[in-house]
Amino acid sequence: MITWPWERDDERRRRERRQRRADERSVQTDQPTPYRDDREHLVDELVRLDYVLWLRVQQWRESNGGGTDEFAGYYISDETVDKLLELSSHGWGTDPVTEGVLTEAHFQYLQDITETIAERKDLTRREGTELRLVRVADRFGLERADLDVLLVGVAPEIDPKYETIFAYLHDDVTRKRPTVDLVLRTFAPSTDERLRRRTVFARTSPLREHRLVRLSGDDSSPLPTRAIQVDERVVDYLLGIDLLGGTLADVATVREPTDDLHSLLLRRPDSDDASEESTDDTVSRGKGVSQETPSAARRAETVEDGTNYLERLTLDDEVSAQLDRIAGWTQPPDDEERSHLLTHLYGPYGSGRSVTVAALCADWEQTLLTADAQEIRRHGIRETVEMLLREARLRDAVLAVSNLEALGDDDADVTHLLRSLDDYDGRVFVVGTDTIGASHRLGVTDHVFVSVEFPVPSYDRRRELWKRVAHLPADVNVTELAGKFRLTAGQIVDAVDAARSRTYGGELTADDIYAGCRLQSREKLGSLGRIVTPGYGWDDIVLPPDKEAHLKEVAAHVEHQGRVYSDWGFKEKFSLGNGVVALFTGPSGTGKTMAAEIIAHEVGLDLYKIDLSSVVSKYIGETEKNLGQVFDEAANSDAILLFDEADALFGKRSEVSDAHDRYANIEVNYLLQRVEEHDGAVILTTNFKQNIDDAFLRRIHLSVDFPRPQRDARKRIWEGIFPVDTTPCRNLDYDFLSKFEVTGGHIKNVALTAAFLAASGKRTVETEKLYSIERETIEGLIPEADEISGPLDFWFLDRVEMEHLVWGIRREYQKSGKLIEPEEFGEYQRLLES
């Protein structure tokens, strides 16, 4: 390259200037010292790069013979480049200078610089300090040739002068980025060496495979012409910046081993100091990340240094034992290929999966990099996982992927994700709610695959968790809470927070706690049923004494289920049938559904009424699928399942005469299996007990028959059917009303019909006369009635009378298709006629 005439230096002045620079250089000490920090190391590497580029400039000038092309690179002069590559301030000693000709001494000087940097790096490593560029080389398997390429790509991001130098060497001021050809010619002067070094840029090379370096254009472009660019995250890392950016900020979060974990721990009951703890499945959320995050709760007291965080978790013994083995796992001597675990943790929300990963990392003193599976798929599994693997290697982190269930039933995505994670040469965790099929695990070849289930805590563990909740109301029985609500540790925290939010800063009550617990259960129930809010109590139902006592036994079974099965050991004795199954039989309207509501109200649980029209399907296999969904959702919902008119589902199996019979029997068999395996409470009602399959009857724990109410019972029902404080009634003849042989359901319908008739002002002629007299009397008591704006409203004179009930009874009989003679109304027959 040539410069403009007024910029040219003669050879004498050039030699003088070089000699002056050499004289100014301080002599490098004979004893290299360790690097103080990454910045000092990076500066030395860039000084070495400067000298390499200076040598390349000299070679380039020699090859052009001084050059006379006035149009090539004329914006950048030789003097400008020489000044940019000035090495006088870096203290490497005196470089050999000859009469404008490169000699072996120049290249020996480069070798001296390289060896001095290597010695200082080695001294730094011996002191226990890890330099970032050295870590990159170690973690990604980079050789010196790879590092040279990386530094060439990083240099323009640090100092813009390199863009000028690269443009000068390209003979094109517009080409400011280093290209493959420029790097090869700079570090490999001979053709043979350049051909060997091309492998550094292969697609399978460490630089490109780990996304440390990108090449411009596509693979169809000639390799030498493609520009080199280092990913921004790699540059930030080398400069000491550890913030996630771009896609990683949307996908991942970082937890350092020094971060406070006390807010995540719910201590074991044998802890020396009781505390107010929070718990479970919460990792700092990154931008756009969907993760499990229970409400913030009480902080634990400070745990002294050296605490084993894994031992502080409140987990069931079997899970703890598996995690202890994972924490101390070492590579088997007979398995040289698989040096790390890929651990799958699965279970319901709040069961401790994510906090377990955080606790393990804290015990291992390793950084935890967590990503959300849904965000990974949204940004592209391949590209995102490659960035995650690079980030995990940069930080020497444990890599975890949460929310695995977000991938749904897409087997290809799950398999692709696991195979991509298997490329990481470190510990990997995947966290979800369900198991991973064997077909997905076949792609995991470089890790030992381990799966750990986090079940809903046992009754004993739930009781321990409740005991650690601070400031519970005095009348709350933690044993009953543990038995009625199968909540995880995280759900217990959420339940208490929800209960406190109901008080608006007031005093917490037992009703608040129960409401908070029901709220956690209610979120799991789907669209195949509906929540029935219990509104009845024992005073609302009229049954013979023995039947009422039988119902209270059902309530006792539900309420003390946890105590009997866990405390008294029945769960270990009986592997199946640990739930409560009750059958209510009797004619329509005898109080079967009301009894289910009363039991739910008594024990403080939700009542989940199954919508049979949504469950039963004419399509083969759909009914079983819907039933499976019901029981799966109810498994951890703690609601009482109510199958009203259950004979539609639990009918007797028939002889198989066609395919329809065969599939109908399969449905019954499947339902019997799920009922037997269900650990919660199930109540079934039917009007026809004889239609229930005998095999199901054997699985019934309690059966209550609801008879038609006798006359004295009907009278009690009539006396309690109207809300006493709000419904105006007059002269109701309960003895007369009880003579009609109707059920409680019919009485309710009659009462409602009568109330609507009264509210609409319907009256007989006789009653209308009485009403007119009352109205005139009231008007006479108001002397200034004419001054009142608008007509007087005498709604308070409307009341339920016998005439309304007589008409209501008649309508109820008509609805049922039964005839009733007017004479049966006795003295009230006249009310029908008028």
C-alpha positions in Angstrom: 0.0 0.0 0.0 1.3 3.5 -0.8 0.5 6.9 0.9 0.1 10.3 -0.5 3.4 12.1 -1.2 3.2 14.6 1.7 2.7 11.6 4.1 5.7 9.7 3.0 8.7 9.1 5.3 12.1 8.5 3.9 13.8 5.3 5.0 16.2 7.1 7.3 13.5 8.8 9.3 11.6 5.5 9.5 14.7 3.7 11.0 15.2 6.5 13.5 11.7 6.4 14.7 11.8 2.6 15.2 15.1 2.8 17.1 13.7 5.5 19.3 10.7 3.3 20.2 13.0 0.4 20.9 15.2 2.5 23.2 12.1 3.6 25.2 11.0 0.1 25.9 11.6 -1.1 29.5 13.3 -4.5 29.7 11.0 -7.3 30.8 11.8 -8.8 34.2 13.6 -12.1 34.2 11.0 -13.5 36.7 7.4 -13.3 35.3 4.7 -12.5 37.8 1.1 -13.8 38.0 -1.6 -11.8 36.5 -3.5 -9.5 38.9 -6.7 -9.9 37.0 -8.4 -10.7 33.7 -7.9 -7.2 32.4 -4.1 -7.4 32.7 -4.1 -10.8 30.9 -6.3 -9.5 28.1 -4.1 -6.5 27.6 -1.1 -8.8 27.2 -2.9 -11.0 24.7 -3.8 -7.9 22.7 -0.2 -6.7 22.8 0.8 -10.0 21.4 -1.9 -9.6 18.7 -0.6 -6.2 17.9 2.9 -7.6 17.3 1.5 -10.4 15.1 -0.4 -7.8 13.1 2.7 -5.7 12.8 4.6 -8.6 11.4 1.7 -9.2 8.9 1.9 -5.5 7.9 5.6 -5.8 7.2 5.1 -9.0 5.2 2.3 -7.3 3.3 4.4 -4.3 2.4 7.3 -6.5 1.4 5.1 -8.6 -0.9 3.9 -5.4 -2.5 7.4 -4.1 -2.9 6.6 -0.7 -1.4 3.6 -0.4 -3.7 2.7 2.4 -6.1 -1.0 1.8 -6.5 -2.5 5.2 -5.6 -6.1 3.9 -5.5 -5.7 1.0 -3.0 -6.5 1.8 0.6 -5.5 5.5 0.2 -7.5 6.6 3.2 -5.2 4.7 5.6 -1.6 5.6 5.5 1.4 3.5 6.6 2.2 6.0 9.3 -1.3 5.7 10.7 -1.0 1.9 10.9 2.4 2.1 12.4 1.2 4.4 15.1 -1.8 2.1 15.9 0.6 -0.9 16.2 3.1 1.0 18.4 4.4 -1.4 21.0 6.6 0.9 23.1 4.3 1.1 26.1 4.0 -2.6 26.8 7.4 -3.5 28.3 8.2 -6.5 26.2 11.9 -5.5 25.7 13.5 -4.5 22.5 12.2 -6.1 19.4 14.8 -6.8 16.7 14.8 -4.1 14.0 16.6 -4.5 10.8 16.9 -2.4 7.6 13.2 -2.9 6.8 13.6 -6.6 6.4 12.0 -9.2 8.6 14.4 -11.7 10.0 14.2 -14.8 12.2 14.8 -12.5 15.2 11.4 -10.9 14.7 9.6 -14.3 14.9 11.7 -15.3 17.9 10.6 -12.2 19.6 7.0 -13.2 19.0 7.8 -16.6 20.5 9.3 -14.9 23.5 6.1 -12.9 24.0 4.0 -16.0 23.7 6.1 -18.0 26.2 6.1 -15.1 28.7 2.2 -15.0 28.6 2.1 -18.8 29.0 4.4 -18.6 32.1 2.3 -15.8 33.7 -0.9 -17.8 33.1 0.7 -20.9 34.7 1.8 -18.8 37.7 -1.7 -17.4 38.0 -3.3 -20.9 37.9 -0.9 -22.1 40.7 -2.1 -19.3 42.9 -5.7 -20.6 42.5 -6.9 -17.8 40.3 -8.7 -18.8 37.1 -8.5 -16.3 34.2 -11.5 -16.1 32.0 -9.8 -16.6 28.8 -8.0 -19.6 30.2 -11.4 -21.0 31.4 -12.8 -20.5 27.9 -9.9 -22.5 26.5 -10.2 -25.3 29.0 -14.0 -25.6 29.0 -14.3 -25.5 25.2 -11.1 -27.4 24.3 -9.5 -24.5 22.5 -5.9 -24.7 21.2 -3.6 -21.7 20.7 -4.8 -21.4 17.1 -8.4 -21.2 18.2 -7.5 -18.6 20.8 -5.8 -16.5 18.1 -9.0 -16.5 16.0 -11.1 -15.7 19.1 -8.8 -12.7 20.0 -8.9 -11.4 16.5 -12.7 -11.4 16.7 -12.8 -9.8 20.1 -10.2 -7.1 19.4 -12.6 -4.8 17.4 -15.2 -5.0 20.2 -12.6 -3.7 22.6 -10.7 -1.1 20.5 -11.9 0.4 17.2 -8.3 0.8 16.0 -8.4 -2.8 14.9 -11.1 -2.0 12.3 -8.7 0.5 10.7 -5.9 -2.1 10.8 -8.1 -4.8 9.2 -9.3 -2.4 6.5 -5.6 -1.5 5.8 -4.7 -5.2 5.4 -7.8 -5.8 3.2 -6.8 -2.9 0.9 -10.5 -1.8 1.4 -11.6 0.8 3.9 -15.1 -0.7 3.9 -14.0 -4.1 5.1 -13.4 -3.5 8.8 -14.1 -7.0 10.1 -11.5 -9.7 10.0 -12.0 -12.4 7.5 -11.0 -16.1 7.5 -8.4 -15.3 4.8 -6.9 -12.4 6.8 -6.6 -14.6 9.9 -5.0 -17.4 7.9 -2.5 -15.1 6.3 -1.7 -13.4 9.5 -1.0 -16.5 11.6 0.0 -18.9 8.8 2.4 -17.3 6.3 2.9 -20.5 4.2 0.2 -22.1 2.0 0.6 -25.5 3.6 0.1 -24.0 7.1 -2.9 -22.0 5.9 -4.6 -25.2 4.6 -4.0 -27.0 7.9 -5.4 -24.1 9.9 -8.7 -24.1 7.9 -10.0 -26.8 10.3 -10.2 -24.1 12.9 -13.2 -22.7 11.0 -15.0 -26.0 10.2 -18.6 -26.3 11.3 -17.6 -29.0 13.8 -14.7 -27.0 15.3 -15.0 -25.9 18.9 -15.3 -22.2 18.0 -18.3 -22.7 15.8 -19.9 -25.8 17.5 -20.1 -23.9 20.8 -21.2 -20.6 19.1 -18.1 -18.7 20.3 -17.5 -17.4 16.7 -19.9 -16.8 13.9 -19.0 -16.5 10.2 -20.9 -14.1 8.0 -22.9 -15.3 5.0 -24.0 -18.9 4.5 -22.2 -22.1 3.9 -22.4 -21.6 0.1 -20.1 -18.6 0.4 -16.3 -19.2 -0.1 -14.8 -19.8 3.4 -11.9 -17.3 3.0 -14.2 -14.4 2.2 -16.5 -14.9 5.3 -16.1 -12.3 8.1 -15.5 -13.4 11.7 -17.6 -12.2 14.5 -17.5 -13.2 18.2 -20.9 -13.4 20.0 -21.6 -10.4 22.2 -22.1 -12.7 25.2 -18.6 -14.1 24.8 -17.1 -10.6 24.6 -19.0 -9.6 27.8 -17.8 -12.6 29.6 -14.1 -12.0 28.7 -14.6 -8.4 29.9 -16.0 -9.6 33.3 -19.7 -8.9 32.5 -21.9 -11.7 33.8 -25.4 -10.3 33.0 -27.6 -12.4 30.7 -28.7 -10.6 27.5 -30.8 -11.2 24.4 -32.5 -14.5 24.2 -30.9 -15.8 27.4 -32.5 -13.0 29.4 -35.9 -14.2 28.2 -35.2 -17.9 28.8 -32.9 -18.4 31.8 -32.0 -17.3 35.3 -28.8 -17.6 37.3 -28.5 -18.5 40.9 -25.0 -18.3 42.5 -24.1 -20.7 45.3 -23.7 -17.7 47.6 -27.3 -16.5 47.0 -29.6 -16.7 50.0 -31.5 -20.0 50.0 -33.1 -19.6 53.4 -36.4 -18.3 51.9 -36.7 -21.6 50.0 -36.1 -24.0 52.9 -38.7 -25.6 55.1 -36.5 -27.2 57.7 -36.7 -30.7 59.0 -38.5 -31.2 62.3 -35.3 -32.2 64.0 -33.7 -28.7 63.4 -32.2 -27.2 66.5 -34.1 -24.0 66.1 -37.7 -23.7 65.1 -38.3 -21.0 62.5 -40.8 -19.5 60.2 -39.9 -20.8 56.8 -41.0 -20.4 53.3 -40.6 -23.2 50.8 -40.5 -24.7 47.5 -40.1 -24.6 43.7 -39.0 -21.0 43.4 -36.0 -19.8 41.4 -35.5 -16.2 40.6 -37.5 -15.5 37.5 -35.9 -14.2 34.4 -37.7 -12.0 31.8 -40.6 -13.9 30.3 -39.9 -17.1 32.2 -42.8 -19.2 33.3 -41.7 -21.0 36.4 -43.2 -22.4 39.6 -43.2 -19.4 42.1 -45.2 -19.8 45.3 -46.0 -16.7 47.2 -43.2 -15.1 49.3 -43.4 -16.3 52.8 -41.6 -16.1 56.1 -37.8 -16.1 56.1 -35.8 -18.7 57.9 -33.3 -17.8 60.5 -29.7 -17.5 59.5 -28.0 -20.8 58.9 -24.4 -21.0 59.9 -21.7 -21.5 57.3 -21.2 -25.1 56.3 -24.9 -26.0 56.5 -25.8 -28.9 54.2 -28.8 -27.3 52.4 -30.1 -30.7 51.1 -30.5 -31.9 54.7 -32.5 -28.9 55.5 -35.2 -29.7 53.0 -38.4 -31.2 54.3 -38.9 -34.2 52.1 -40.1 -37.7 52.5 -37.5 -40.2 53.6 -37.4 -42.2 50.3 -36.9 -39.0 48.2 -34.2 -37.8 50.6 -32.3 -41.1 50.3 -32.3 -40.9 46.5 -31.1 -37.3 46.6 -28.3 -38.2 49.0 -27.0 -40.7 46.5 -27.2 -38.1 43.7 -25.3 -35.6 45.9 -22.5 -38.0 46.4 -22.5 -39.7 43.0 -19.2 -40.4 41.3 -18.4 -41.9 38.0 -18.3 -45.7 38.0 -14.9 -47.1 37.1 -16.4 -49.3 34.4 -18.2 -46.4 32.7 -15.6 -44.1 31.2 -18.0 -42.4 28.8 -20.6 -41.2 31.2 -19.1 -38.9 33.8 -22.2 -37.0 34.9 -25.9 -37.5 35.8 -28.9 -36.2 33.9 -31.4 -36.2 36.7 -35.2 -35.9 36.1 -37.2 -34.6 39.0 -41.0 -34.9 38.6 -43.9 -34.3 40.8 -46.7 -31.8 41.6 -46.3 -28.1 42.1 -44.7 -27.1 45.3 -43.3 -30.5 46.0 -39.7 -29.3 46.3 -38.1 -30.1 42.9 -36.6 -26.7 42.0 -35.5 -25.9 45.5 -33.8 -29.3 45.7 -31.8 -28.4 42.6 -30.8 -25.1 44.2 -29.9 -26.8 47.4 -27.7 -29.4 45.7 -25.9 -26.6 43.8 -25.3 -24.7 47.0 -23.8 -27.8 48.6 -21.7 -28.4 45.5 -20.7 -24.7 45.5 -21.7 -24.5 41.8 -23.7 -21.8 39.9 -27.2 -22.9 38.8 -28.4 -21.9 35.3 -32.1 -22.6 35.0 -34.1 -22.3 31.8 -37.8 -22.6 31.1 -38.8 -25.3 28.6 -41.6 -23.3 27.1 -39.4 -20.4 26.4 -36.7 -22.7 25.0 -39.3 -24.0 22.4 -40.5 -20.5 21.7 -37.1 -19.3 20.8 -36.0 -22.5 19.0 -34.8 -25.6 20.8 -31.5 -26.1 18.9 -30.3 -22.5 18.9 -31.4 -21.8 22.5 -29.9 -25.0 24.0 -26.6 -24.2 22.2 -26.5 -20.8 23.9 -27.5 -22.4 27.2 -24.7 -25.0 26.9 -22.2 -22.2 26.1 -23.4 -20.2 29.1 -23.2 -23.2 31.4 -19.7 -23.9 30.3 -18.6 -20.3 30.7 -19.9 -20.4 34.3 -19.0 -24.0 35.0 -22.7 -24.2 36.1 -25.2 -26.9 36.7 -27.8 -26.7 34.0 -31.5 -27.2 34.8 -34.6 -27.0 32.6 -37.9 -26.5 34.3 -41.5 -26.6 33.2 -40.9 -29.7 31.1 -44.6 -30.3 31.0 -45.0 -27.2 28.8 -43.8 -29.2 25.8 -47.0 -31.2 26.2 -47.4 -34.4 24.1 -44.9 -33.3 21.5 -42.5 -36.3 21.7 -40.2 -34.9 19.1 -39.5 -31.7 21.2 -38.9 -33.7 24.4 -36.5 -36.1 22.6 -34.7 -33.2 20.9 -34.3 -31.3 24.1 -32.9 -34.3 26.0 -30.4 -35.1 23.3 -29.3 -31.5 23.1 -28.8 -31.3 26.9 -26.9 -34.6 26.7 -24.1 -32.7 24.9 -23.3 -30.8 28.1 -20.2 -32.1 29.9 -21.6 -31.4 33.3 -24.6 -32.0 35.7 -28.0 -31.6 34.1 -31.5 -31.5 35.7 -34.9 -31.5 34.0 -37.9 -30.7 36.1 -41.5 -31.4 35.3 -44.7 -32.9 36.6 -44.8 -36.2 34.7 -42.5 -39.1 34.0 -40.4 -39.3 30.8 -41.0 -42.2 28.6 -38.2 -44.7 27.8 -38.2 -43.8 24.2 -37.2 -40.2 25.0 -34.4 -41.4 27.2 -32.8 -43.5 24.5 -31.1 -40.4 23.1 -29.3 -39.8 26.4 -25.9 -41.6 25.9 -23.3 -39.3 27.5 -25.1 -39.0 30.9 -26.4 -41.5 33.4 -30.2 -40.9 33.4 -31.8 -40.8 36.9 -35.4 -40.2 37.6 -36.7 -39.1 41.1 -40.4 -38.7 41.9 -41.5 -36.0 44.3 -44.9 -37.2 45.5 -47.3 -35.3 47.6 -45.9 -35.3 51.1 -47.1 -38.1 53.3 -49.6 -37.5 56.1 -46.7 -37.5 58.7 -44.7 -35.0 56.7 -47.7 -32.8 56.0 -48.3 -32.6 59.7 -44.7 -31.7 60.3 -45.0 -28.9 57.7 -48.1 -27.5 59.3 -46.5 -27.5 62.7 -43.9 -25.1 61.3 -46.4 -22.5 60.1 -46.1 -19.6 62.5 -49.1 -17.8 64.1 -51.8 -20.3 63.2 -55.1 -19.7 65.1 -55.3 -21.6 68.4 -58.4 -23.6 67.3 -56.7 -25.0 64.1 -55.9 -28.7 64.4 -52.8 -29.4 62.3 -53.5 -33.1 62.4 -56.9 -32.5 60.8 -55.4 -30.2 58.2 -52.8 -32.8 57.3 -55.4 -35.5 57.0 -57.9 -33.5 55.0 -55.7 -31.6 52.6 -53.0 -33.3 50.6 -51.0 -30.2 50.0 -47.3 -29.9 49.1 -45.0 -27.7 51.1 -45.3 -24.9 48.6 -49.1 -25.1 48.6 -49.2 -24.9 52.4 -47.3 -21.6 52.1 -49.7 -20.4 49.5 -52.7 -21.5 51.5 -51.5 -19.6 54.5 -50.8 -16.5 52.4 -54.3 -16.8 50.8 -55.8 -17.1 54.2 -54.0 -14.0 55.5 -55.1 -12.0 52.4 -58.7 -12.7 53.4 -58.3 -11.0 56.8 -57.2 -7.6 55.3 -54.7 -7.3 58.1 -57.1 -8.6 60.8 -56.9 -11.7 62.9 -56.5 -15.0 61.2 -59.2 -17.5 61.8 -59.6 -21.3 61.3 -62.2 -20.6 58.6 -59.6 -18.5 56.7 -57.1 -21.3 56.9 -59.6 -23.8 55.5 -60.6 -21.4 52.8 -57.0 -21.0 51.8 -56.5 -24.7 51.7 -59.6 -25.3 49.5 -58.4 -22.6 47.1 -55.2 -24.6 46.5 -57.2 -27.7 45.8 -59.7 -26.0 43.6 -57.2 -24.8 41.1 -56.6 -28.4 39.9 -60.2 -29.3 39.0 -61.1 -29.2 35.4 -64.1 -28.7 33.2 -65.7 -32.2 33.7 -67.4 -31.1 36.9 -68.3 -28.2 39.0 -67.6 -27.1 42.6 -70.7 -27.2 44.8 -70.4 -24.8 47.7 -71.8 -26.6 50.7 -74.6 -24.6 52.3 -76.4 -27.2 54.4 -75.7 -28.4 58.0 -77.0 -31.2 60.1 -80.0 -29.1 61.1 -81.2 -28.9 57.5 -81.7 -32.6 56.9 -84.5 -34.7 58.3 -83.7 -38.4 58.5 -84.5 -41.3 60.9 -82.0 -41.3 63.8 -80.1 -44.4 62.6 -79.7 -43.0 59.1 -78.4 -39.7 60.5 -75.9 -41.5 62.7 -74.8 -43.5 59.6 -74.2 -40.2 57.7 -72.1 -38.9 60.6 -70.0 -42.1 60.4 -69.3 -41.2 56.7 -68.1 -37.8 57.8 -65.9 -39.3 60.4 -64.3 -41.6 57.8 -63.4 -38.6 55.7 -62.3 -36.4 58.6 -60.0 -39.0 60.2 -58.7 -40.7 57.1 -55.2 -39.5 57.6 -55.0 -40.5 61.2 -56.3 -44.1 60.7 -54.3 -44.9 57.6 -51.1 -43.3 58.6 -50.9 -43.0 62.4 -52.5 -46.4 62.9 -50.7 -48.2 60.1 -53.6 -49.3 57.9 -51.9 -47.8 54.8 -49.0 -50.2 55.1 -51.4 -53.1 55.6 -53.7 -52.3 52.6 -51.9 -51.3 49.4 -55.2 -50.2 47.7 -58.5 -48.8 48.9 -57.1 -46.1 51.2 -59.8 -43.7 50.2 -63.4 -43.5 51.4 -66.2 -44.7 49.0 -69.8 -44.1 50.1 -73.0 -45.0 48.3 -76.2 -43.1 49.0 -79.3 -44.9 47.6 -83.0 -44.0 47.7 -85.8 -42.4 45.8 -85.4 -39.0 44.2 -85.6 -36.1 46.5 -84.9 -37.9 49.7 -81.8 -35.9 50.5 -78.9 -37.8 49.0 -77.2 -34.8 47.4 -77.9 -32.6 50.4 -76.2 -35.2 52.6 -73.1 -35.0 50.4 -73.1 -31.3 50.9 -73.5 -31.6 54.6 -70.5 -34.0 54.8 -68.4 -31.7 52.8 -69.4 -28.7 55.0 -68.7 -30.7 58.2 -65.2 -31.7 57.2 -64.3 -28.4 55.5 -63.7 -29.8 52.0 -65.0 -28.8 48.5 -67.6 -30.9 46.8 -66.8 -31.6 43.2 -69.9 -32.8 41.3 -69.1 -34.7 38.2 -71.0 -33.7 35.1 -71.9 -37.1 33.6 -73.0 -35.6 30.3 -69.4 -34.4 29.8 -67.8 -37.7 31.0 -69.9 -40.3 29.1 -69.1 -40.3 25.4 -70.4 -42.4 22.6 -66.9 -42.6 21.1 -64.8 -45.6 22.0 -62.2 -44.8 24.6 -63.4 -41.3 25.3 -65.3 -42.2 28.4 -62.2 -43.8 30.0 -60.1 -40.8 29.0 -62.5 -38.4 30.6 -62.7 -40.6 33.8 -59.0 -40.7 33.9 -58.8 -36.9 33.7 -61.4 -36.6 36.6 -59.4 -38.9 38.9 -56.0 -37.5 37.9 -57.2 -34.0 38.7 -58.9 -35.2 41.9 -55.8 -37.1 43.0 -54.3 -34.0 44.6 -57.4 -31.8 44.8 -58.6 -32.9 48.3 -62.2 -32.4 47.1 -65.0 -35.0 47.6 -66.0 -36.4 44.3 -69.8 -36.7 43.8 -71.1 -39.0 41.1 -74.9 -38.1 41.1 -77.1 -40.8 39.6 -74.0 -43.0 39.4 -75.9 -46.0 37.9 -75.3 -44.4 34.5 -71.6 -45.2 35.0 -71.5 -48.0 37.6 -74.2 -50.1 36.0 -74.0 -53.9 35.9 -71.8 -55.5 33.3 -73.7 -57.5 30.7 -73.0 -60.6 28.6 -70.9 -59.7 25.6 -73.0 -60.0 22.5 -71.5 -57.3 20.4 -68.7 -54.7 20.4 -70.8 -52.2 22.2 -71.2 -54.6 25.1 -67.5 -55.3 25.2 -66.5 -51.6 25.3 -69.3 -50.8 27.9 -67.8 -53.5 30.2 -64.3 -52.0 29.7 -65.6 -48.7 30.9 -67.0 -50.2 34.0 -63.8 -52.2 34.7 -61.7 -49.1 34.3 -64.0 -47.1 36.6 -63.8 -49.9 39.3 -60.0 -49.8 39.0 -59.7 -46.0 39.4 -62.2 -45.9 42.3 -60.2 -48.6 44.1 -56.9 -46.7 43.6 -58.2 -43.3 44.6 -57.1 -42.1 48.0 -59.7 -39.4 48.4 -63.4 -39.4 49.2 -66.0 -40.5 46.6 -69.7 -40.3 47.1 -72.1 -41.9 44.7 -75.9 -41.5 44.6 -78.4 -43.6 42.8 -82.1 -44.1 42.8 -81.8 -47.7 41.9 -79.3 -49.6 44.0 -80.2 -52.8 42.2 -78.6 -51.4 39.0 -75.1 -51.0 40.6 -72.6 -53.7 39.6 -71.9 -56.2 42.3 -68.2 -55.9 41.9 -68.5 -52.2 42.8 -70.7 -52.9 45.8 -67.9 -54.9 47.2 -65.7 -51.9 47.1 -68.1 -49.7 49.0 -67.0 -48.7 52.5 -70.2 -47.2 53.6 -73.7 -47.4 52.2 -76.6 -45.3 53.4 -80.2 -45.9 52.3 -82.4 -42.8 52.2 -86.1 -43.8 52.8 -89.1 -41.7 51.9 -89.9 -39.5 54.8 -92.8 -40.5 57.1 -95.5 -38.0 58.1 -93.7 -36.7 61.2 -90.5 -36.3 59.2 -92.4 -34.5 56.4 -93.8 -32.1 59.1 -90.3 -31.3 60.3 -89.3 -30.7 56.7 -92.2 -28.4 56.1 -91.5 -26.5 59.4 -87.9 -25.8 58.3 -88.4 -25.3 54.6 -88.9 -21.5 54.7 -86.1 -19.1 55.8 -87.6 -18.0 59.2 -86.0 -14.6 59.3 -86.7 -13.4 55.8 -89.8 -15.2 54.4 -93.2 -13.8 55.6 -95.7 -16.6 56.2 -99.1 -16.6 57.8 -101.4 -19.3 59.1 -99.5 -22.3 57.6 -101.1 -25.6 58.5 -98.1 -27.9 58.8 -100.2 -30.9 60.0 -102.3 -30.7 56.9 -99.3 -30.3 54.6 -97.5 -33.3 56.0 -100.3 -35.6 54.9 -99.1 -35.5 51.3 -96.7 -38.3 50.7 -93.9 -36.3 49.0 -90.1 -36.3 49.5 -88.0 -33.4 50.7 -87.1 -32.5 47.1 -90.8 -32.1 46.2 -91.4 -30.1 49.4 -88.6 -27.7 48.3 -90.2 -27.3 44.9 -93.7 -26.6 46.4 -92.2 -24.0 48.8 -90.5 -22.1 46.0 -93.6 -22.2 43.8 -95.6 -20.8 46.7 -93.0 -18.1 47.4 -93.1 -16.9 43.8 -96.9 -16.8 43.7 -96.9 -14.7 46.9 -94.3 -12.4 45.6 -96.2 -11.8 42.4 -99.4 -10.8 44.4 -101.5 -13.8 43.4 -104.4 -14.1 45.9 -107.8 -15.7 46.2 -110.9 -13.6 46.4 -111.2 -14.1 50.1 -107.6 -13.2 50.7 -107.9 -10.2 48.4 -110.7 -8.8 50.7 -108.5 -9.2 53.7 -105.6 -7.5 51.9 -107.8 -4.5 51.0 -108.9 -4.1 54.6 -105.3 -4.1 55.8 -104.3 -1.6 53.1 -107.1 0.8 54.0 -106.2 0.5 57.6 -102.6 1.4 57.0 -103.6 4.3 54.7 -105.8 5.7 57.4 -102.9 5.7 59.8 -100.9 8.0 57.5 -102.8 11.4 57.5 -100.4 13.0 55.1 -100.6 10.2 52.5 -101.7 12.6 49.8 -98.4 14.5 50.2 -96.3 11.5 49.6 -94.7 11.5 46.2 -96.1 8.6 44.2 -98.4 5.8 45.2 -97.7 3.8 48.4 -96.1 0.3 47.9 -97.6 -2.3 50.1 -95.1 -5.1 49.3 -94.8 -5.8 53.0 -98.3 -7.1 53.0 -97.3 -9.9 50.6 -96.8 -13.2 52.4 -96.9 -16.9 51.8 -100.4 -18.2 52.6 -102.0 -21.7 52.5 -103.6 -20.8 49.2 -100.1 -20.5 47.6 -99.0 -23.9 49.1 -102.2 -25.6 47.9 -101.5 -24.4 44.4 -97.9 -25.4 44.7 -98.8 -28.9 45.7 -101.2 -29.2 42.8 -98.6 -28.0 40.3 -96.0 -30.5 41.8 -98.4 -33.4 41.3 -99.2 -32.2 37.8 -95.5 -32.0 37.0 -95.0 -35.6 38.1 -98.0 -36.8 36.0 -100.0 -37.7 39.0 -103.7 -36.8 39.5 -104.9 -35.4 42.8 -108.6 -35.1 43.6 -109.8 -31.7 45.0 -111.4 -33.5 47.9 -107.9 -34.5 49.1 -107.3 -30.8 50.0 -110.2 -31.0 52.6 -111.0 -27.6 54.1 -108.6 -25.9 51.7 -110.4 -27.2 48.6 -112.2 -23.8 48.3 -108.8 -22.2 47.7 -108.4 -24.1 44.5 -111.9 -23.2 43.3 -111.4 -19.5 43.9 
